[in-house]
Amino acid sequence: MTVHVVSEMAVLMRREAVQGPMARWQSHRWVLADVVPQEAGFGQAPRCLRQTEDEALWLYPGWPLELFSDDAEGYWLNLTSPTPSFFVMWRLQEEPGVAPRAVPQALSLSYHDAGRWLDAQETVENVPASPEVVARLQAFTDAFYVPEVKRRQRPQSFQGLTDRFGQPASVSTVDKRRGLGGKGADLGAHRAAMDPREGGA
């Protein structure tokens, strides 16, 4: 497995007021605000950038953006989506005497990662990736993604037939009916042609 670090990123989480009917049950919510390139001035410790009665903006710096060769398909699925994105899994951190705060737990560019997190009932959000990151992701995927070769399907006309019990079955074109137009009528006509006494003379 090859691991490639694209760059170091910072995650921004925002607390905002809930609008509309939902505000009756929840006054505020946390959302993923953005994923931006790491800057020297960010440092490595999380910090609050803005705090008001209705809004809070927290910066979580120092997130390495890694690509793994064995997950190339997950990156390809992201690239071929309408909007290639960053995926962030986060959890609400609650401490005594402190207001709950959204804290990122993982950052990825893989659709497979996002799917696994969602299957585990985690909170996952996405924001569009920058053109620079998309270009690096494209180069990595071009180098490591090998589309799965689909086996040619056997034509249906060559598929074995089975009955309702799963046993081999066959189809006959011989008419098995008796009487007019069936095998019995054909046999009667044949006997009349072979024996004059069967005629109506």
MIKOLKOL-106222 format. One record per residue: residue number from 1; x, y, z of N, C-alpha, C in turn. Coordinates in nm, 4 decimals. Each point is the difference from the previous one (the first is absolute). Layout:
BEGIN
[rec NUM [X Y Z] [X Y Z] [X Y Z]]
...
# end
This chain:
BEGIN
[rec 1 [0.0839 -0.1198 0.0000] [-0.0839 0.1198 0.0000] [0.0874 0.1247 0.0000]]
[rec 2 [-0.0314 0.0930 -0.0858] [0.0710 0.1273 -0.0079] [-0.0815 0.1087 0.0675]]
[rec 3 [0.0661 0.0794 0.0862] [-0.0656 0.1114 0.0687] [0.0609 0.1298 -0.0497]]
[rec 4 [-0.0869 0.0908 -0.0397] [0.0457 0.1287 -0.0514] [-0.0693 0.1115 0.0769]]
[rec 5 [0.0787 0.0891 0.0593] [-0.0560 0.1152 0.0708] [-0.0142 0.1152 -0.0984]]
[rec 6 [-0.1235 0.0373 -0.0267] [-0.0253 0.1076 -0.0963] [0.0444 0.1331 0.0579]]
[rec 7 [-0.0472 0.0302 0.1188] [0.0347 0.1249 0.0668] [-0.0571 -0.0051 0.1410]]
[rec 8 [0.0219 0.1071 0.0745] [-0.0571 0.0113 0.1330] [-0.1147 0.0999 -0.0066]]
[rec 9 [-0.1114 -0.0353 0.0649] [-0.1199 0.0804 -0.0100] [-0.0458 0.0455 0.1382]]
[rec 10 [-0.0928 0.0940 0.0004] [-0.0663 0.0451 0.1223] [-0.1500 -0.0086 -0.0216]]
[rec 11 [-0.0698 -0.0437 0.1035] [-0.1452 -0.0185 -0.0078] [-0.0686 0.1099 0.0804]]
[rec 12 [-0.1021 0.0596 -0.0595] [-0.0781 0.1044 0.0661] [-0.1398 -0.0527 0.0309]]
[rec 13 [-0.0407 0.0092 0.1270] [-0.1326 -0.0417 0.0433] [-0.0759 0.1229 0.0512]]
[rec 14 [-0.1272 0.0111 -0.0381] [-0.0790 0.1191 0.0358] [-0.1262 -0.0392 0.0776]]
[rec 15 [-0.0266 0.0739 0.1041] [-0.1255 -0.0135 0.0739] [-0.0917 0.1120 -0.0466]]
[rec 16 [-0.1211 -0.0345 -0.0423] [-0.0909 0.0991 -0.0562] [-0.1404 -0.0192 0.0541]]
[rec 17 [-0.0784 0.1067 -0.0071] [-0.1389 -0.0060 0.0458] [-0.0836 -0.0783 -0.1009]]
[rec 18 [-0.0909 -0.0800 0.0519] [-0.0900 -0.0776 -0.0859] [-0.1179 0.0882 -0.0386]]
[rec 19 [-0.0324 0.0003 -0.1278] [-0.1094 0.0803 -0.0522] [-0.1222 -0.0877 -0.0289]]
[rec 20 [-0.1177 0.0615 -0.0031] [-0.1202 -0.0707 -0.0398] [-0.0615 -0.0827 0.1115]]
[rec 21 [-0.0922 -0.0907 -0.0360] [-0.0737 -0.0801 0.0995] [0.0900 -0.0824 0.0921]]
[rec 22 [0.1171 -0.0427 -0.0507] [0.0890 -0.0828 0.0811] [0.0523 0.0734 0.1233]]
[rec 23 [-0.0035 0.1339 -0.0032] [0.0496 0.0776 0.1133] [-0.0824 -0.0245 0.1264]]
[rec 24 [-0.1198 -0.0553 -0.0144] [-0.0828 -0.0305 0.1170] [0.0638 -0.1082 0.0860]]
[rec 25 [0.0751 -0.0899 -0.0632] [0.0610 -0.1108 0.0726] [0.1506 0.0167 0.0194]]
[rec 26 [0.0644 0.0787 -0.0855] [0.1451 0.0161 0.0081] [0.0360 0.1431 -0.0379]]
[rec 27 [0.0582 0.0722 0.0920] [0.0288 0.1414 -0.0262] [0.1258 0.0199 -0.0841]]
[rec 28 [0.1003 -0.0874 0.0167] [0.1254 0.0132 -0.0734] [0.0464 -0.1373 -0.0496]]
[rec 29 [0.0903 0.0005 -0.0973] [0.0570 -0.1234 -0.0515] [0.1436 0.0264 -0.0446]]
[rec 30 [0.0779 -0.1068 -0.0063] [0.1366 0.0074 -0.0506] [0.0023 -0.0541 -0.1424]]
[rec 31 [0.0791 0.0659 -0.0859] [0.0154 -0.0435 -0.1387] [0.1456 0.0145 -0.0414]]
[rec 32 [0.0394 -0.0766 -0.1000] [0.1322 0.0162 -0.0596] [-0.0001 0.1265 -0.0839]]
[rec 33 [0.0891 0.0928 0.0329] [0.0043 0.1276 -0.0719] [0.0922 -0.0062 -0.1211]]
[rec 34 [0.1203 -0.0588 0.0150] [0.0953 -0.0025 -0.1108] [0.1200 -0.0867 0.0370]]
[rec 35 [0.0753 -0.0377 -0.1024] [0.1301 -0.0643 0.0164] [0.0978 0.0812 -0.0834]]
[rec 36 [0.1028 0.0567 0.0648] [0.0924 0.0920 -0.0665] [0.1435 -0.0464 0.0195]]
[rec 37 [0.0927 0.0462 -0.0859] [0.1406 -0.0363 0.0185] [0.0539 0.0537 0.1332]]
[rec 38 [0.0855 -0.0785 0.0628] [0.0633 0.0409 0.1241] [0.0927 0.1192 -0.0238]]
[rec 39 [-0.0025 0.0939 0.0922] [0.0904 0.1157 -0.0057] [0.0826 0.0043 0.1278]]
[rec 40 [0.1186 0.0608 -0.0108] [0.0901 0.0052 0.1151] [-0.0647 0.0684 0.1196]]
[rec 41 [-0.0789 0.1019 -0.0271] [-0.0623 0.0747 0.1079] [-0.1107 -0.0748 0.0723]]
[rec 42 [-0.0435 -0.1133 -0.0543] [-0.1072 -0.0768 0.0646] [0.0486 -0.0709 0.1261]]
[rec 43 [0.1291 -0.0359 0.0027] [0.0491 -0.0797 0.1109] [-0.0504 -0.1427 -0.0095]]
[rec 44 [-0.0025 -0.0715 0.1136] [-0.0454 -0.1382 0.0008] [-0.1145 -0.0246 0.0980]]
[rec 45 [-0.0347 0.0986 0.0798] [-0.1041 -0.0178 0.1012] [-0.1328 0.0568 -0.0484]]
[rec 46 [-0.1108 -0.0679 0.0275] [-0.1317 0.0534 -0.0365] [-0.0253 0.1320 0.0727]]
[rec 47 [-0.0702 0.0909 -0.0681] [-0.0325 0.1276 0.0644] [-0.1254 0.0595 -0.0609]]
[rec 48 [-0.0655 0.0834 0.0802] [-0.1216 0.0674 -0.0447] [0.0383 0.1277 -0.0742]]
[rec 49 [-0.0499 0.0161 -0.1210] [0.0296 0.1193 -0.0799] [-0.1057 0.1085 0.0170]]
[rec 50 [-0.1209 -0.0423 0.0305] [-0.1087 0.0966 0.0134] [-0.1070 -0.0566 0.0923]]
[rec 51 [-0.0524 0.0842 0.0868] [-0.1024 -0.0455 0.0944] [-0.1020 0.1109 0.0207]]
[rec 52 [-0.1255 -0.0286 -0.0327] [-0.1099 0.0918 0.0266] [-0.1131 -0.0803 0.0638]]
[rec 53 [-0.1090 0.0678 0.0268] [-0.1135 -0.0693 0.0607] [-0.0580 -0.1062 -0.0925]]
[rec 54 [0.0031 0.0270 -0.1308] [-0.0607 -0.0915 -0.0960] [0.1005 -0.0806 -0.0805]]
[rec 55 [0.1276 0.0327 0.0096] [0.0969 -0.0681 -0.0861] [0.1331 -0.0200 0.0713]]
[rec 56 [0.0663 -0.1107 -0.0370] [0.1363 -0.0259 0.0453] [0.0750 -0.0660 -0.1150]]
[rec 57 [0.1274 0.0352 -0.0159] [0.0824 -0.0572 -0.1063] [0.1293 -0.0508 0.0620]]
[rec 58 [0.0232 -0.1322 -0.0148] [0.1179 -0.0618 0.0574] [0.0921 -0.0512 -0.1097]]
[rec 59 [0.1309 0.0175 0.0237] [0.1033 -0.0458 -0.0926] [0.0709 -0.1212 0.0596]]
[rec 60 [0.0090 -0.1070 -0.0803] [0.0721 -0.1214 0.0408] [0.1139 -0.0219 -0.1001]]
[rec 61 [0.1189 0.0450 0.0319] [0.1119 -0.0082 -0.0956] [0.0736 -0.1336 0.0068]]
[rec 62 [0.0928 -0.0150 -0.0958] [0.0918 -0.1136 0.0050] [-0.0553 -0.1345 -0.0409]]
[rec 63 [-0.0907 -0.0033 -0.0988] [-0.0547 -0.1274 -0.0466] [0.0721 -0.0441 -0.1278]]
[rec 64 [0.0780 -0.1095 0.0053] [0.0656 -0.0488 -0.1223] [-0.1034 -0.0605 -0.0954]]
[rec 65 [0.0110 0.0366 -0.1254] [-0.0896 -0.0549 -0.1019] [0.0759 -0.1108 -0.0719]]
[rec 66 [-0.0345 -0.1247 0.0298] [0.0737 -0.1148 -0.0506] [-0.0795 -0.0767 -0.1043]]
[rec 67 [0.0724 -0.0583 -0.0959] [-0.0586 -0.0847 -0.1025] [0.0655 -0.1373 0.0081]]
[rec 68 [-0.0813 -0.1051 -0.0088] [0.0491 -0.1370 0.0107] [-0.0279 -0.0732 -0.1307]]
[rec 69 [0.1031 -0.0671 -0.0510] [-0.0147 -0.0644 -0.1309] [-0.1069 -0.1088 -0.0006]]
[rec 70 [-0.0228 -0.0662 0.1155] [-0.1003 -0.1067 0.0018] [-0.1425 0.0533 0.0100]]
[rec 71 [-0.0158 0.1314 0.0027] [-0.1346 0.0594 0.0006] [-0.0200 0.0868 -0.1233]]
[rec 72 [0.0704 -0.0332 -0.1080] [-0.0071 0.0815 -0.1214] [-0.1410 0.0072 -0.0564]]
[rec 73 [-0.0773 -0.1086 0.0141] [-0.1371 0.0012 -0.0515] [-0.0849 0.1036 0.0735]]
[rec 74 [0.0214 0.0121 0.1321] [-0.0749 0.0994 0.0771] [0.0279 0.1416 -0.0467]]
[rec 75 [0.1245 0.0272 -0.0383] [0.0349 0.1320 -0.0515] [-0.0587 0.0213 -0.1403]]
[rec 76 [0.0004 -0.1067 -0.0787] [-0.0583 0.0102 -0.1340] [-0.1492 0.0307 0.0083]]
[rec 77 [-0.0705 -0.0634 0.0934] [-0.1428 0.0272 0.0172] [-0.0220 0.1463 0.0390]]
[rec 78 [0.0882 0.0544 0.0809] [-0.0097 0.1411 0.0376] [0.0244 0.0894 -0.1213]]
[rec 79 [0.1046 -0.0318 -0.0752] [0.0344 0.0811 -0.1177] [-0.1116 0.0019 -0.1039]]
[rec 80 [-0.0691 -0.1104 -0.0165] [-0.1028 -0.0097 -0.1042] [-0.1367 0.0443 0.0495]]
[rec 81 [-0.0085 0.0483 0.1235] [-0.1260 0.0557 0.0499] [-0.0172 0.1414 -0.0540]]
[rec 82 [-0.1201 0.0571 0.0055] [-0.0202 0.1365 -0.0507] [0.0908 0.1033 0.0665]]
[rec 83 [0.0302 -0.0180 0.1295] [0.0863 0.0943 0.0716] [0.0972 -0.0771 0.0881]]
[rec 84 [0.1243 -0.0207 -0.0445] [0.0993 -0.0659 0.0856] [0.0150 0.0757 0.1319]]
[rec 85 [0.0038 -0.0741 0.1108] [-0.0109 0.0650 0.1308] [0.0969 -0.0554 0.1037]]
[rec 86 [0.0188 0.0801 0.1059] [0.0594 -0.0491 0.1241] [-0.1121 -0.0627 0.0827]]
[rec 87 [0.0315 -0.1098 0.0680] [-0.0937 -0.0603 0.0931] [0.0568 0.0105 0.1411]]
[rec 88 [-0.0795 0.0530 0.0908] [0.0430 0.0180 0.1392] [-0.0976 -0.0732 0.0913]]
[rec 89 [0.0545 -0.0864 0.0842] [-0.0799 -0.0652 0.1039] [0.0266 0.0743 0.1305]]
[rec 90 [-0.1092 0.0432 0.0671] [0.0185 0.0740 0.1242] [-0.0979 -0.0476 0.1073]]
[rec 91 [0.0361 0.0285 0.1238] [-0.0830 -0.0367 0.1141] [-0.0191 0.1201 0.0909]]
[rec 92 [-0.1113 0.0000 0.0686] [-0.0303 0.1068 0.0950] [0.0668 -0.0328 0.1337]]
[rec 93 [0.0899 0.0885 0.0412] [0.0733 -0.0195 0.1248] [-0.0698 0.0752 0.1130]]
[rec 94 [-0.0323 -0.0730 0.1039] [-0.0690 0.0602 0.1141] [0.0858 -0.0145 0.1249]]
[rec 95 [0.0215 0.1117 0.0677] [0.0771 0.0023 0.1234] [-0.0785 0.0761 0.1054]]
[rec 96 [0.0141 -0.0388 0.1261] [-0.0726 0.0688 0.1075] [0.0326 0.1496 0.0040]]
[rec 97 [-0.1039 0.0811 0.0018] [0.0180 0.1434 0.0096] [0.0412 0.0697 -0.1271]]
[rec 98 [0.0070 -0.0750 -0.1101] [0.0413 0.0572 -0.1284] [-0.1058 -0.0338 -0.1047]]
[rec 99 [-0.0325 0.0980 -0.0839] [-0.0983 -0.0233 -0.1054] [0.0504 -0.1075 -0.0966]]
[rec 100 [-0.0884 -0.0893 -0.0475] [0.0420 -0.1043 -0.0953] [0.0650 0.0626 -0.1233]]
[rec 101 [0.1015 -0.0700 -0.0502] [0.0752 0.0524 -0.1142] [0.0287 -0.1125 -0.0985]]
[rec 102 [-0.0153 0.0292 -0.1290] [0.0280 -0.0979 -0.1050] [0.1503 -0.0126 -0.0184]]
[rec 103 [0.0492 -0.1248 0.0040] [0.1433 -0.0252 -0.0129] [0.0241 -0.1000 -0.1137]]
[rec 104 [0.0766 0.0373 -0.1036] [0.0296 -0.0931 -0.1089] [0.0762 -0.1225 0.0504]]
[rec 105 [-0.0310 -0.1155 -0.0603] [0.0667 -0.1255 0.0349] [0.0795 -0.0590 -0.1163]]
[rec 106 [-0.0404 0.0302 -0.1223] [0.0682 -0.0560 -0.1166] [-0.0276 0.0859 -0.1223]]
[rec 107 [0.0977 0.0009 -0.0909] [-0.0095 0.0756 -0.1253] [0.0411 -0.0920 -0.1140]]
[rec 108 [-0.0780 -0.0025 -0.1079] [0.0311 -0.0902 -0.1111] [-0.0540 0.0549 -0.1315]]
[rec 109 [0.0547 -0.0560 -0.1086] [-0.0504 0.0280 -0.1346] [-0.0638 -0.1246 -0.0614]]
[rec 110 [-0.0207 -0.1023 0.0820] [-0.0500 -0.1278 -0.0498] [-0.1494 -0.0171 0.0258]]
[rec 111 [-0.0715 -0.0383 -0.1036] [-0.1424 -0.0345 0.0143] [-0.0172 -0.1205 0.0915]]
[rec 112 [0.0944 -0.0944 -0.0072] [-0.0098 -0.1197 0.0836] [0.0110 0.0359 0.1477]]
[rec 113 [0.0922 0.0898 0.0350] [0.0121 0.0430 0.1394] [-0.1307 0.0614 0.0487]]
[rec 114 [-0.0537 0.0916 -0.0808] [-0.1257 0.0660 0.0388] [-0.1118 -0.1017 0.0190]]
[rec 115 [-0.0065 -0.0997 -0.0878] [-0.1020 -0.1025 0.0117] [0.0151 -0.0835 0.1263]]
[rec 116 [0.1243 -0.0357 0.0335] [0.0229 -0.0780 0.1217] [-0.0382 0.0789 0.1242]]
[rec 117 [0.0327 0.1281 0.0025] [-0.0356 0.0830 0.1158] [-0.1515 0.0104 0.0153]]
[rec 118 [-0.0682 0.0207 -0.1116] [-0.1457 0.0092 0.0059] [-0.0619 -0.1309 0.0458]]
[rec 119 [0.0552 -0.1120 -0.0473] [-0.0502 -0.1304 0.0421] [0.0168 -0.0199 0.1503]]
[rec 120 [0.1020 0.0654 0.0568] [0.0253 -0.0096 0.1441] [-0.0795 0.1040 0.0789]]
[rec 121 [-0.0945 0.0667 -0.0673] [-0.0876 0.0989 0.0644] [0.0755 0.1244 0.0472]]
[rec 122 [0.1100 0.0324 -0.0676] [0.0744 0.1210 0.0321] [-0.0587 0.1182 -0.0771]]
[rec 123 [0.0333 0.1209 0.0452] [-0.0403 0.1208 -0.0723] [0.1060 0.0330 -0.1039]]
[rec 124 [-0.0410 0.0076 -0.1265] [0.0924 0.0260 -0.1105] [-0.0549 0.1142 -0.0845]]
[rec 125 [0.0854 0.0981 -0.0282] [-0.0382 0.1107 -0.0887] [0.1086 0.0197 -0.1043]]
[rec 126 [-0.0352 0.0684 -0.1065] [0.0974 0.0236 -0.1066] [-0.0075 0.1435 -0.0498]]
[rec 127 [0.1135 0.0472 -0.0503] [0.0090 0.1307 -0.0655] [0.0826 -0.0190 -0.1263]]
[rec 128 [-0.0229 0.0815 -0.1037] [0.0758 -0.0157 -0.1248] [0.1506 0.0118 0.0218]]
[rec 129 [0.0747 -0.0866 -0.0679] [0.1458 0.0067 0.0045] [0.0498 0.1085 -0.0956]]
[rec 130 [0.1126 0.0580 0.0327] [0.0570 0.1058 -0.0848] [0.0519 -0.0595 -0.1303]]
[rec 131 [0.0106 0.0808 -0.1053] [0.0527 -0.0506 -0.1281] [0.1392 -0.0609 0.0142]]
[rec 132 [0.0852 0.0571 0.0873] [0.1350 -0.0529 0.0190] [-0.0038 -0.1410 0.0579]]
[rec 133 [-0.0860 -0.0205 0.0978] [-0.0126 -0.1330 0.0604] [-0.0601 -0.0989 -0.0995]]
[rec 134 [-0.0979 0.0434 -0.0763] [-0.0616 -0.0878 -0.1003] [0.1037 -0.0428 -0.1036]]
[rec 135 [0.0871 0.0914 -0.0395] [0.1036 -0.0331 -0.0981] [0.0963 -0.1048 0.0554]]
[rec 136 [0.0386 0.0126 0.1266] [0.0889 -0.0993 0.0612] [-0.0705 -0.1347 0.0164]]
[rec 137 [-0.1267 0.0073 0.0334] [-0.0771 -0.1229 0.0134] [-0.0121 -0.0707 -0.1342]]
[rec 138 [-0.0180 0.0773 -0.1060] [-0.0100 -0.0574 -0.1346] [0.1304 -0.0690 -0.0387]]
[rec 139 [0.1128 0.0646 0.0284] [0.1295 -0.0584 -0.0340] [0.0238 -0.1297 0.0775]]
[rec 140 [-0.0360 -0.0009 0.1271] [0.0173 -0.1203 0.0815] [-0.0891 -0.1124 -0.0503]]
[rec 141 [-0.1246 0.0311 -0.0319] [-0.0938 -0.1008 -0.0481] [0.0441 -0.0557 -0.1348]]
[rec 142 [0.0488 0.0869 -0.0875] [0.0496 -0.0456 -0.1302] [0.1148 -0.0994 0.0169]]
[rec 143 [0.0811 0.0197 0.1043] [0.1164 -0.0850 0.0217] [-0.0351 -0.1346 0.0634]]
[rec 144 [-0.1055 -0.0037 0.0824] [-0.0245 -0.1205 0.0795] [-0.1341 -0.0691 -0.0249]]
[rec 145 [-0.0962 0.0699 -0.0575] [-0.1304 -0.0635 -0.0166] [-0.0029 -0.0864 -0.1250]]
[rec 146 [-0.0328 -0.1274 0.0171] [-0.0153 -0.0931 -0.1108] [-0.1452 -0.0465 -0.0011]]
[rec 147 [-0.0793 0.0412 -0.0999] [-0.1414 -0.0424 -0.0035] [-0.0116 -0.1515 -0.0007]]
[rec 148 [-0.0984 -0.0490 0.0717] [-0.0238 -0.1433 0.0048] [-0.0501 -0.0488 -0.1350]]
[rec 149 [0.0632 -0.1056 -0.0501] [-0.0396 -0.0562 -0.1292] [-0.1265 -0.0834 0.0207]]
[rec 150 [-0.1054 0.0374 -0.0715] [-0.1258 -0.0722 0.0122] [0.0035 -0.1240 -0.0884]]
[rec 151 [-0.0374 -0.1138 0.0607] [-0.0071 -0.1231 -0.0771] [-0.1172 0.0051 -0.0978]]
[rec 152 [0.0259 -0.0503 -0.1214] [-0.1052 -0.0012 -0.1004] [-0.1108 -0.0942 0.0433]]
[rec 153 [-0.1214 0.0482 -0.0026] [-0.1129 -0.0824 0.0412] [-0.0351 -0.1024 -0.1080]]
[rec 154 [-0.0333 -0.1179 0.0461] [-0.0428 -0.1032 -0.0935] [-0.1356 0.0386 -0.0582]]
[rec 155 [-0.0156 -0.0065 -0.1336] [-0.1297 0.0346 -0.0600] [-0.1119 -0.0805 0.0624]]
[rec 156 [-0.1149 0.0625 0.0189] [-0.1134 -0.0667 0.0640] [-0.0447 -0.1241 -0.0763]]
[rec 157 [0.0196 0.0004 -0.1330] [-0.0446 -0.1144 -0.0802] [0.0806 -0.1265 0.0310]]
[rec 158 [0.1175 0.0181 0.0637] [0.0834 -0.1147 0.0328] [-0.0113 -0.0391 0.1468]]
[rec 159 [-0.0835 0.0716 0.0746] [-0.0171 -0.0331 0.1398] [-0.0810 -0.1281 0.0137]]
[rec 160 [0.0408 -0.0875 0.0918] [-0.0731 -0.1234 0.0228] [-0.1377 0.0276 0.0570]]
[rec 161 [-0.0994 -0.0753 -0.0427] [-0.1353 0.0170 0.0499] [-0.0243 -0.0922 0.1181]]
[rec 162 [-0.0749 0.0477 0.0970] [-0.0362 -0.0810 0.1155] [-0.1484 0.0137 0.0245]]
[rec 163 [-0.0581 -0.1063 0.0616] [-0.1410 0.0074 0.0358] [-0.0140 0.0678 0.1350]]
[rec 164 [-0.1229 0.0022 0.0537] [-0.0230 0.0728 0.1240] [0.0648 -0.0674 0.1202]]
[rec 165 [0.0498 -0.1228 -0.0198] [0.0705 -0.0690 0.1076] [0.1513 0.0111 -0.0151]]
[rec 166 [0.0435 0.0757 -0.1021] [0.1422 0.0164 -0.0215] [0.0653 -0.1111 -0.0785]]
[rec 167 [-0.0810 -0.0906 -0.0585] [0.0527 -0.1116 -0.0770] [0.0124 0.0394 -0.1471]]
[rec 168 [0.0953 -0.0599 -0.0734] [0.0135 0.0308 -0.1434] [-0.1306 -0.0249 -0.0738]]
[rec 169 [-0.0330 0.0916 -0.0910] [-0.1241 -0.0116 -0.0763] [0.0303 0.0152 -0.1480]]
[rec 170 [-0.0922 -0.0456 -0.0830] [0.0167 0.0116 -0.1448] [-0.1288 0.0528 -0.0604]]
[rec 171 [0.0150 0.0552 -0.1188] [-0.1158 0.0533 -0.0709] [-0.0148 -0.0762 -0.1309]]
[rec 172 [-0.1196 -0.0511 -0.0272] [-0.0263 -0.0734 -0.1237] [-0.0926 0.0812 -0.0879]]
[rec 173 [0.0251 -0.0055 -0.1302] [-0.0867 0.0708 -0.0945] [-0.1102 -0.0895 -0.0541]]
[rec 174 [-0.0015 -0.1272 0.0453] [-0.1041 -0.0926 -0.0453] [-0.1291 0.0297 0.0744]]
[rec 175 [-0.1106 0.0109 -0.0752] [-0.1295 0.0268 0.0622] [-0.0488 -0.1254 0.0707]]
[rec 176 [-0.0165 0.0061 0.1318] [-0.0376 -0.1171 0.0789] [-0.1505 -0.0132 0.0189]]
[rec 177 [-0.0770 0.0864 -0.0634] [-0.1433 -0.0055 0.0181] [-0.0608 -0.1147 -0.0818]]
[rec 178 [-0.1111 -0.0501 0.0447] [-0.0753 -0.1023 -0.0724] [-0.1253 0.0641 -0.0609]]
[rec 179 [-0.0475 -0.0606 -0.1077] [-0.1211 0.0514 -0.0606] [0.0314 0.0852 -0.1213]]
[rec 180 [-0.0952 0.0851 -0.0388] [0.0091 0.0797 -0.1207] [0.1257 0.0840 0.0007]]
[rec 181 [0.0797 -0.0147 -0.1055] [0.1206 0.0792 -0.0147] [0.1155 -0.0550 0.0782]]
[rec 182 [-0.0251 -0.1021 0.0848] [0.1073 -0.0529 0.0820] [0.0591 -0.1238 -0.0632]]
[rec 183 [0.0770 -0.0734 0.0831] [0.0689 -0.1172 -0.0509] [-0.0978 -0.1087 -0.0430]]
[rec 184 [-0.1158 -0.0131 0.0682] [-0.0999 -0.1012 -0.0344] [-0.0558 0.0223 -0.1390]]
[rec 185 [-0.0287 0.1241 -0.0351] [-0.0539 0.0318 -0.1323] [0.1009 -0.0308 -0.1079]]
[rec 186 [0.1284 0.0308 0.0263] [0.1034 -0.0296 -0.0989] [0.0108 -0.1503 -0.0237]]
[rec 187 [-0.0136 -0.0797 0.1074] [0.0101 -0.1449 -0.0125] [-0.1167 -0.0559 -0.0813]]
[rec 188 [-0.1217 0.0517 0.0197] [-0.1168 -0.0455 -0.0752] [0.0153 0.0286 -0.1480]]
[rec 189 [0.0484 0.1172 -0.0343] [0.0189 0.0348 -0.1411] [0.1035 -0.0900 -0.0633]]
[rec 190 [0.1036 -0.0328 0.0747] [0.1053 -0.0857 -0.0530] [-0.0534 -0.1406 -0.0290]]
[rec 191 [-0.0836 -0.0545 0.0913] [-0.0560 -0.1329 -0.0207] [-0.0937 -0.0001 -0.1213]]
[rec 192 [-0.0792 0.1039 -0.0214] [-0.0921 0.0057 -0.1143] [0.0780 0.0020 -0.1308]]
[rec 193 [0.1122 0.0653 -0.0019] [0.0770 0.0059 -0.1222] [0.0631 -0.1345 -0.0314]]
[rec 194 [0.0341 -0.0763 0.1014] [0.0678 -0.1262 -0.0195] [-0.0995 -0.1149 -0.0281]]
[rec 195 [-0.1281 0.0086 0.0479] [-0.0972 -0.1089 -0.0119] [-0.1239 0.0531 -0.0713]]
[rec 196 [-0.0297 -0.0495 -0.1245] [-0.1178 0.0485 -0.0722] [-0.1307 -0.0210 0.0735]]
[rec 197 [-0.0058 -0.1034 0.0872] [-0.1220 -0.0263 0.0713] [-0.0358 0.1093 0.0971]]
[rec 198 [0.1002 0.0818 0.0348] [-0.0274 0.1102 0.0917] [-0.0627 0.1177 -0.0723]]
[rec 199 [-0.0027 -0.0058 -0.1372] [-0.0534 0.1110 -0.0760] [-0.1496 0.0012 0.0011]]
[rec 200 [-0.0567 0.0994 -0.0569] [-0.1446 0.0159 0.0017] [-0.0649 -0.0404 -0.1291]]
[rec 201 [0.0730 -0.0743 -0.0938] [-0.0544 -0.0366 -0.1290] [-0.1053 -0.1069 0.0127]]
# end
